[in-house]
Amino acid sequence: MAIIEHNKGRAKKKQAGFYEGQKVALRISTRTRMGFTAVINGTHKGILYKNEVFQPLKIVQEIYGFIRKVRDDKKIDLCLQKPGHKAIDALSQKIMDKLQQQGGFIAVTDKSRPKVIADLFGISKKTFKKAIGNLYKKRLITLEKNGIRLGEKKVKNPARSSGVTYSEKRQGHILNKKYL
């Protein structure tokens, strides 16, 4: 982990006050064989591993990212998508939105090639499998041999789903709602 000295433009080695999952501003500085180095919030350096980058990046590009891990050797690992379960919930919603746009069926499965998944959703195959597993457990999708289909269960938000199509009583009248 390094702190940039503004008067010299060089990096100092020092422990930073970053924590896992923290949203940070990144400025892509160099491309390496492992991925990209980026300046974090204008002061520290970290690395974005190439196997976790699913969009084109350019040197000096500014983008928001997240702290994946502050390592014991004082280096910072970065990612462009929020790590953890909240990220899976957001990605589950993204998959549901794409299913809606495509008429309820997408010809991609957990057996699809990683590049196909990255091109379609901008995520890794591992993350995609977690997200569709989440949706499948909630019965929001069905897994078919050649793709994913919207399931029978209709919900408001897959991240907080617990109910099926239902009627709600509000302001003295009943509204029939189907949520997705």
Rosetta silent file (secondary structure, phi, psi, omega in degrees, C-alpha in Angstrom):
SEQUENCE: MAIIEHNKGRAKKKQAGFYEGQKVALRISTRTRMGFTAVINGTHKGILYKNEVFQPLKIVQEIYGFIRKVRDDKKIDLCLQKPGHKAIDALSQKIMDKLQQQGGFIAVTDKSRPKVIADLFGISKKTFKKAIGNLYKKRLITLEKNGIRLGEKKVKNPARSSGVTYSEKRQGHILNKKYL
SCORE:     score description
SCORE:     0.000 S_00000001
   1 L     0.000  142.361 -174.685    0.000    0.000    0.000 S_00000001
   2 E  -139.357  151.352  174.123    1.367    3.377   -0.840 S_00000001
   3 E  -113.752  132.638 -179.308    0.610    7.015   -0.264 S_00000001
   4 E   -79.791  128.156  172.886    1.392    9.453   -3.071 S_00000001
   5 L   -83.532  115.559 -175.277    3.606   12.373   -2.093 S_00000001
   6 L   -65.283  -31.721 -177.830    2.005   15.296   -3.899 S_00000001
   7 L   -78.855  -19.660 -178.727    5.172   17.353   -4.036 S_00000001
   8 L  -118.737  -14.630  179.732    7.276   14.565   -5.603 S_00000001
   9 L    73.799   11.586  179.051    4.698   12.346   -7.335 S_00000001
  10 L  -105.733  164.819 -177.572    6.183    9.233   -5.720 S_00000001
  11 E   -98.016  134.724  172.815    4.540    6.701   -3.472 S_00000001
  12 E   -99.328  149.106  175.726    5.331    6.344    0.228 S_00000001
  13 E   -90.966  121.794 -178.535    4.740    3.066    2.000 S_00000001
  14 L  -161.312  149.402  177.597    2.284    3.607    4.827 S_00000001
  15 L   -70.981  135.635 -179.903   -0.770    1.914    6.309 S_00000001
  16 L  -103.580  163.078  178.760   -4.020    3.406    5.009 S_00000001
  17 L   -94.325   39.998 -179.293   -7.376    3.745    6.742 S_00000001
  18 L   -92.456  154.825  177.697   -9.249    1.728    4.129 S_00000001
  19 L  -134.650  156.496 -178.216  -11.678   -1.094    4.844 S_00000001
  20 L   -61.175  134.549  179.742  -13.137   -3.910    2.782 S_00000001
  21 L    88.248   -6.486 -179.041  -16.174   -2.900    0.747 S_00000001
  22 L   -67.038  132.737  176.170  -15.397    0.830    0.943 S_00000001
  23 E   -79.502  131.850 -176.795  -16.394    2.775   -2.177 S_00000001
  24 E  -137.664  157.586  174.041  -13.445    4.739   -3.547 S_00000001
  25 E   -88.518  131.575 -178.759  -12.532    6.933   -6.507 S_00000001
  26 E  -118.003  145.324  170.953   -9.980    5.265   -8.777 S_00000001
  27 E  -126.290  113.776 -177.554   -7.695    6.656  -11.436 S_00000001
  28 E   -64.962  125.726 -176.102   -6.223    3.945  -13.636 S_00000001
  29 E  -109.652  -43.830  179.314   -2.462    4.512  -13.730 S_00000001
  30 E  -146.902  158.355  173.833   -0.735    1.553  -15.420 S_00000001
  31 E  -102.889  133.747  178.921   -1.426   -1.790  -17.018 S_00000001
  32 L  -123.953  175.873  177.944    0.546   -4.733  -15.631 S_00000001
  33 L   -67.164  -21.268  179.549    0.677   -8.443  -16.380 S_00000001
  34 L   -91.441  -17.288 -177.633   -1.661   -8.967  -13.392 S_00000001
  35 E   155.056 -121.875 -179.304   -4.166   -6.272  -14.331 S_00000001
  36 E  -133.575  143.543  167.617   -4.176   -2.541  -13.631 S_00000001
  37 E   -96.325  148.516 -178.314   -2.747   -0.355  -10.915 S_00000001
  38 E  -140.953  146.694  174.243   -4.947    2.502   -9.803 S_00000001
  39 E   -87.786  128.233 -175.440   -4.578    5.511   -7.554 S_00000001
  40 E   -98.427  121.989  179.042   -7.186    5.366   -4.787 S_00000001
  41 L    49.714   29.678  177.470   -8.814    8.663   -3.752 S_00000001
  42 L    74.332    4.843 -174.576   -5.759   10.470   -5.143 S_00000001
  43 L  -128.463  -34.588 -173.230   -3.455    9.177   -2.406 S_00000001
  44 E  -120.148  160.994  176.435   -2.869    5.403   -2.403 S_00000001
  45 E  -110.143  146.738  176.280   -2.146    2.723   -4.969 S_00000001
  46 E  -146.856  178.184 -178.220   -3.974   -0.549   -5.399 S_00000001
  47 E  -125.493  137.585  171.744   -4.414   -3.278   -7.979 S_00000001
  48 E  -105.270  115.234 -178.760   -7.365   -4.377  -10.098 S_00000001
  49 E   -75.118  138.385 -173.837   -6.779   -7.975  -11.177 S_00000001
  50 H   -62.014  -27.745  178.902   -7.461   -8.604  -14.871 S_00000001
  51 H   -76.594   -2.140  178.112   -9.646  -11.641  -14.144 S_00000001
  52 H  -116.708    6.477  179.560  -12.019   -9.333  -12.230 S_00000001
  53 L  -106.595  119.134 -175.579  -12.254   -6.533  -14.812 S_00000001
  54 L  -120.054   29.104  176.011  -15.160   -6.952  -17.234 S_00000001
  55 L  -149.753  154.682  179.254  -15.107   -3.618  -18.997 S_00000001
  56 L   -68.966  135.889  177.100  -12.520   -1.762  -21.049 S_00000001
  57 L  -122.780  146.701  178.827  -10.265    0.488  -18.987 S_00000001
  58 L  -122.432  149.682  176.067   -7.908    3.204  -20.194 S_00000001
  59 L   -60.040  138.721 -175.614   -4.888    4.749  -18.535 S_00000001
  60 L    70.767    4.318  175.218   -5.882    7.939  -16.612 S_00000001
  61 L   -67.172  139.860  176.882   -9.551    6.886  -16.702 S_00000001
  62 E  -107.169  132.948 -173.930  -11.416    7.845  -13.544 S_00000001
  63 E  -154.672  155.270  174.511  -13.951    5.381  -12.203 S_00000001
  64 E   -89.269  145.634  177.941  -15.503    4.330   -8.916 S_00000001
  65 E  -147.659 -167.175 -177.007  -14.512    1.021   -7.396 S_00000001
  66 E  -137.085  152.058  174.209  -14.355   -0.806   -4.088 S_00000001
  67 E   -78.803  117.074  176.583  -11.708   -2.052   -1.707 S_00000001
  68 E   -80.609  -45.485 -176.869  -11.727   -5.838   -2.012 S_00000001
  69 E  -161.308  139.674  169.016   -9.054   -6.459    0.577 S_00000001
  70 E  -101.254  110.010 -171.793   -6.343   -4.691    2.538 S_00000001
  71 L   -79.396  162.673  178.837   -3.656   -7.360    2.624 S_00000001
  72 L   -61.546  -29.951  179.162   -1.225   -8.180    5.437 S_00000001
  73 L   -82.306   14.264  175.671    1.657   -6.963    3.259 S_00000001
  74 L    70.671   18.845  175.886   -0.052   -3.533    3.276 S_00000001
  75 L   -99.032  156.533 -175.647   -1.155   -3.721   -0.365 S_00000001
  76 E  -115.485  125.089  173.489   -4.705   -2.995   -1.481 S_00000001
  77 E   -94.632  136.648 -176.532   -6.730   -5.228   -3.786 S_00000001
  78 E  -116.797  162.542  171.197   -9.498   -3.444   -5.687 S_00000001
  79 E  -148.479  160.620 -178.231  -12.623   -4.426   -7.589 S_00000001
  80 L   -95.282  -14.932  178.472  -15.123   -2.548   -9.724 S_00000001
  81 L  -113.789  146.521 -178.819  -18.211   -4.252   -8.321 S_00000001
  82 L   -60.034  126.407  179.226  -19.313   -4.165   -4.714 S_00000001
  83 L   -77.825  156.376  174.145  -18.067   -7.300   -2.968 S_00000001
  84 L    98.750 -171.469 -174.775  -20.294   -9.499   -0.825 S_00000001
  85 H   -67.231  -32.821  178.819  -23.954  -10.485   -0.641 S_00000001
  86 H   -63.941  -32.770  176.669  -25.320   -7.040   -1.453 S_00000001
  87 H   -65.879  -40.345  179.612  -23.517   -7.251   -4.775 S_00000001
  88 H   -63.364  -40.719  177.969  -25.195  -10.588   -5.489 S_00000001
  89 H   -62.420  -42.642  178.755  -28.590   -9.033   -4.755 S_00000001
  90 H   -65.595  -39.780  178.896  -27.864   -6.160   -7.152 S_00000001
  91 H   -69.678  -34.484  175.588  -26.661   -8.589   -9.821 S_00000001
  92 H   -60.658  -41.966  177.851  -29.742  -10.744   -9.290 S_00000001
  93 H   -64.535  -39.075  178.726  -31.849   -7.679  -10.036 S_00000001
  94 H   -62.484  -40.941  178.170  -29.749   -6.989  -13.142 S_00000001
  95 H   -65.964  -42.693  178.506  -30.395  -10.551  -14.377 S_00000001
  96 H   -62.406  -41.466  178.114  -34.133  -10.191  -13.686 S_00000001
  97 H   -62.045  -43.483  179.558  -34.188   -6.902  -15.612 S_00000001
  98 H   -64.387  -39.428  176.684  -32.400   -8.517  -18.562 S_00000001
  99 H   -61.534  -42.376  178.013  -34.892  -11.416  -18.498 S_00000001
 100 H   -61.657  -44.843 -179.649  -37.768   -8.921  -18.615 S_00000001
 101 H   -63.684  -31.997 -176.120  -36.185   -7.089  -21.546 S_00000001
 102 L   -94.690   14.502  176.971  -35.666  -10.354  -23.435 S_00000001
 103 L    78.519   21.457  174.861  -39.242  -11.578  -23.027 S_00000001
 104 L    94.798    3.229  179.987  -38.591  -13.899  -20.086 S_00000001
 105 E  -145.353  136.323  174.131  -35.804  -16.058  -21.550 S_00000001
 106 E  -128.865  131.621 -178.758  -32.045  -15.708  -21.968 S_00000001
 107 L   -84.544   60.753  175.326  -29.978  -18.330  -23.792 S_00000001
 108 L  -143.353  139.518 -178.966  -27.194  -18.404  -21.203 S_00000001
 109 L  -131.894 -178.704  175.951  -26.644  -20.947  -18.413 S_00000001
 110 L   -69.027  -10.054  177.134  -24.126  -21.760  -15.706 S_00000001
 111 L   -95.450   -4.991 -179.526  -22.379  -23.863  -18.379 S_00000001
 112 L   -64.975  157.251  179.720  -21.951  -20.908  -20.756 S_00000001
 113 L   -67.958  144.035 -179.176  -18.474  -19.654  -21.555 S_00000001
 114 H   -54.484  -37.203 -179.498  -17.133  -16.943  -19.214 S_00000001
 115 H   -64.680  -38.214  178.730  -16.735  -14.471  -22.098 S_00000001
 116 H   -62.518  -45.060  179.881  -20.420  -14.819  -23.042 S_00000001
 117 H   -65.092  -44.427  179.490  -21.449  -14.076  -19.441 S_00000001
 118 H   -62.986  -40.900  179.514  -19.010  -11.159  -19.162 S_00000001
 119 H   -66.631  -37.687 -176.535  -20.228   -9.670  -22.453 S_00000001
 120 H   -78.656  -43.171 -173.353  -23.897   -9.997  -21.485 S_00000001
 121 H  -116.781  -12.628 -178.207  -23.788   -8.965  -17.814 S_00000001
 122 L    71.438   29.836 -179.181  -20.314   -7.513  -17.209 S_00000001
 123 L  -135.431  166.488  178.275  -19.597   -9.994  -14.402 S_00000001
 124 L   -76.496  161.920  178.505  -17.512  -13.105  -13.842 S_00000001
 125 H   -63.622  -39.437  179.335  -18.924  -16.581  -14.344 S_00000001
 126 H   -60.015  -46.215  179.521  -18.481  -17.291  -10.614 S_00000001
 127 H   -66.578  -39.821  177.227  -20.523  -14.219   -9.655 S_00000001
 128 H   -59.197  -44.457 -179.378  -23.135  -15.058  -12.292 S_00000001
 129 H   -63.984  -38.196  176.644  -23.536  -18.551  -10.839 S_00000001
 130 H   -63.862  -43.745 -178.048  -24.023  -17.110   -7.339 S_00000001
 131 H   -65.963  -44.310 -179.945  -26.650  -14.665   -8.616 S_00000001
 132 H   -72.156  -28.879  173.508  -28.647  -17.272  -10.569 S_00000001
 133 H   -63.321  -41.190  176.679  -28.368  -19.645   -7.606 S_00000001
 134 H   -60.601  -46.277  179.710  -29.895  -16.909   -5.465 S_00000001
 135 H   -67.877  -37.639 -179.238  -32.743  -16.421   -7.965 S_00000001
 136 H   -66.607  -41.540  178.196  -33.289  -20.165   -8.360 S_00000001
 137 H   -60.731  -34.528  179.648  -33.585  -20.692   -4.584 S_00000001
 138 L   -85.800    2.234  179.587  -36.272  -18.011   -4.507 S_00000001
 139 L    60.481   31.948  178.354  -38.009  -19.713   -7.451 S_00000001
 140 L   -87.769  -20.859  177.529  -37.800  -16.568   -9.519 S_00000001
 141 E  -133.786  159.600  169.428  -36.165  -18.399  -12.425 S_00000001
 142 E  -118.272  142.213 -179.961  -36.122  -21.886  -13.855 S_00000001
 143 E   -97.400  123.214  178.611  -32.947  -23.368  -15.237 S_00000001
 144 E  -114.233  167.383 -177.296  -33.312  -25.063  -18.584 S_00000001
 145 L   -59.675  -36.244 -175.357  -30.782  -26.930  -20.670 S_00000001
 146 L  -110.515    9.898  178.804  -30.377  -24.050  -23.110 S_00000001
 147 E   168.814 -168.556 -179.624  -31.035  -21.012  -20.908 S_00000001
 148 E  -117.169  135.265  179.775  -32.759  -19.292  -18.013 S_00000001
 149 E  -123.888  145.177  174.189  -36.483  -18.583  -17.923 S_00000001
 150 E   -57.984  137.775  179.007  -38.506  -16.402  -15.596 S_00000001
 151 L   -82.874 -175.532 -178.812  -40.189  -18.549  -12.963 S_00000001
 152 L   -80.452  -28.156 -175.876  -43.790  -18.547  -11.852 S_00000001
 153 L   -74.895  127.420 -179.152  -43.189  -16.670   -8.619 S_00000001
 154 L  -109.425  127.176 -177.767  -43.635  -12.906   -9.017 S_00000001
 155 L  -135.867  161.881 -179.300  -41.951  -10.627   -6.489 S_00000001
 156 L   -72.112  -48.855 -175.429  -41.264   -6.974   -5.875 S_00000001
 157 L  -145.670  117.691 -177.323  -37.521   -7.212   -5.296 S_00000001
 158 H   -61.099  -22.604  179.219  -35.473  -10.420   -5.550 S_00000001
 159 H   -71.181  -26.827 -177.634  -33.140   -9.134   -2.848 S_00000001
 160 H  -126.940   29.258 -172.364  -35.992   -9.062   -0.320 S_00000001
 161 L   -72.746  140.090  172.876  -38.452  -11.524   -1.778 S_00000001
 162 L  -151.002   -8.922 -175.353  -40.773  -13.480    0.425 S_00000001
 163 L  -128.329  165.178  175.923  -44.152  -13.327   -1.295 S_00000001
 164 L   -98.628 -174.461  175.765  -45.966  -14.243   -4.449 S_00000001
 165 L   -49.899  133.261 -174.393  -48.364  -12.138   -6.467 S_00000001
 166 E  -147.189  167.772  175.164  -50.568  -10.531   -3.860 S_00000001
 167 E  -106.942  140.110 -178.828  -53.232   -7.958   -3.166 S_00000001
 168 E  -118.764  140.038  176.843  -52.458   -4.996   -1.039 S_00000001
 169 E  -103.096  117.529  179.824  -54.915   -2.838    0.837 S_00000001
 170 E  -140.033  137.621  176.184  -53.957    0.824    0.732 S_00000001
 171 L    48.837   41.265  173.738  -55.935    3.965    1.281 S_00000001
 172 L    80.661    2.211  176.888  -59.241    2.104    1.496 S_00000001
 173 E  -137.206  161.126 -176.890  -59.024    0.204   -1.800 S_00000001
 174 E  -100.038  132.176  176.287  -57.350   -2.972   -3.016 S_00000001
 175 E  -112.062  122.429  173.631  -54.616   -2.894   -5.620 S_00000001
 176 E   -85.968  125.335 -175.676  -53.750   -6.125   -7.405 S_00000001
 177 E  -130.422  139.843  169.420  -50.047   -6.062   -8.100 S_00000001
 178 L  -116.664  119.937 -177.341  -47.601   -8.308   -9.866 S_00000001
 179 L  -108.031  143.477  170.490  -44.058   -7.392   -8.999 S_00000001
 180 L  -147.551    0.000    0.000  -40.833   -8.211  -10.717 S_00000001
